[in-house]
């Protein structure tokens, strides 16, 4: 399951999570973001219960994007114990994301 984050849910879902969290920063108008979306959905299914998968629409939630220094999208950040441990900027393959996740679960 993918969780759409807002400024009110971000802290609880990401910073206070007891499992690793993947956060996909995206926007509707972003072509590469649309290419990554099905990959992120597949990760949510594949790692259900092991990793929380969240999405942030940077147009709607600019404050969260600013907190995480998002300058290009798509950007995917893996958080462990509330801290960002890996940032992937641009469109990547499922294998790239899985490789990062596997290091931390």
N, C-alpha and C positions, 0 to 999 in steps of 0.2 A: 504494500500500500504506500502510495506517495502522499506526503503531507504538504499542503500549501501553507507556507509560513506567513505570518503577519508580525508586526512589531509587538503585538500582545502575546503571541505564542512562541516567538523565537527563543527567548531565554529558557523556558521550560522544556521545549522540544530539542534544542540543540545544546545549550550551555550546561544544562543540568541533566542531560541524558546519561543513563547508565550503560548504554551501548554506543558503539561508534555511529556517527551520523554523516551521511553524504548530503551535501547541500548543492543543488543545481541552481545557479543564478542565470536567469534567462529573460527574454522579452518576446512578445508576440511577433514583432517585426523582424526578428533576427533569424535569417535563414539557417545558419549553422546550429542555432538553438533548436530549431525544428528537426534537424537531422539527429541531434543528440537525444531528443525527447524519448523516442522508442527504446533507446539503449538504457536510459535512466529507468524507464518503466520496467524493463526486463530485470535490471539489477534489483529493483524493489521486490519483484517476485522471487528471484533467485536467492536473495539474502534475507528473506522475511524472517523476523525473529532474531537475526544476528546483527543486522545493520538497519538503522532507520534511514529512510530515503525521503528527503525534503526538497521542495522547490521554492524559489523566491523570484517573483516577477519584479525585476528591478524598476520598472516603470511605476508599479503600485507601491513598492516598499523600498524607496530610495534610501531611507535611513539605515536599513539592514545592509544594503549594498555598500553604503559609505563606511559603516562600521568595519566591514571586511575588505575595504580598499579594492573594490571591484572596479576595474577600469576597462575591461574587455569582457564581452560575453560571447559564447557561454563560458562560464567559469564554474568548475566543480571543486568544492573544498571538502576534504574529509576531516571531521572533528573527532577527537578522542579525548574523553574526560573534559569536554567543554573547550578544548584548545585546538586550533587548526594545525594539522600535522602534514597535510599535503594539499597543494593547489594545482589543478590542471586547467590551463587556459586554452580555449579553442576547442574545436570538435576533436574528440578522440574515439578510438575503437572501444568496444566492450572489453576486449582483452586488456587495454591500458587501465581502465577503471577497475577491473577485477584484480589485476596485479597489485594496485594500490590497496584495495580493500583487504586482500589476503595477507598483506604484511601486518595488519592491525587487528585481525579477528582471531 
